[in-house]
């Protein structure tokens, strides 16, 4: 409780007793403040009540614990088992971002702060001996970004199979990119004797992704496929499953690990699967497919109402995308602004992807970063129907997205002073946008 809460409590309990409790609270807060200010391990250990208070305060900074949070991504901190959630003090999101594990995770301010503090107390330096990545640009086919098989094989011939560690493909990706052509890549790997590793990050929940892996192994070569535990089994971030079709190869991988590993991920999955049962897990998979159809239909309706369209990506069974052409054409910052608006309104997982972003990862510069292509034709917004999503998540997302789109356009009208529009129509548009703008400061729609 904060000072206002303590003051309110004085109307119910003797002020002297409340002040005593307030002082006790301050003693805990003093220890926390010293830790944050100095970043050093305390000389005297904390008692459990201080530790639990500190962990709880950090955990409620993570988006999965926000009241009214609306998650529409594939990694939203959903946990099937309350026992598992409590065991982790409801720190579910993990740390870092794609391409930078030390980066602050926007969905998890508390977990990120916990990570920074821990790194300050325990300085672990991890040195990675890396290989040179060779990135093959995707082909644009309709709205979809698909594997350029000719470019892959040409690069194999150019470099020589003996100089290639492996081909790394993926099934799980954000629309408009779709799963790689695993069967054809598997054949190339078999023909040239190159190991083939598949990133199946959230593919276990998709029968389509699993079928692609099975077919690839049948017609060609797939040595291993790797998937996240949190994305597929609704447990906290931190574990993964390495699977393959050759038991001895998987055994060799396990022997390469330089020491013991935490039993925590195994315990989380054990608790979750025992609490769900196979029928419970199958039910979640069935519901996910239904939510994908529902999300697709709702996004289509909304996009058309805003003169946009749902991108046609039938080969992607989880992720969807809608164009943001009308925003991008009027203001180069409007797309980023939309993403910020959604995030501040507790819509997590939706990705607003502008044109022309550049990002360097491990020395490799990606043009059109996040869009899976150097120059995708338009800006767009992603949303995913992942395991655990509910109808109310979709409805709340659509409602907030609609309001944010109207608010952004309201600002565009004010900045651009659009001319050449019929006065009646213009007045109507401004009035509609005005309503959205007034609602812009409302954080939640409970």
Beta strands, then each sheet from edge to edge (+ up, - down):
strand 1: 70-71
strand 2: 139-141
strand 3: 144-146
strand 4: 167-170
strand 5: 196-199
strand 6: 224-228
strand 7: 240-243
strand 8: 319-323
strand 9: 347-348
strand 10: 351-353
strand 11: 358-361
strand 12: 364-367
strand 13: 380-384
sheet 1: 1+ 9+
sheet 2: 2+ 3-
sheet 3: 4+ 5+ 6+ 7-
sheet 4: 8+ 13- 10+
sheet 5: 11+ 12-
end
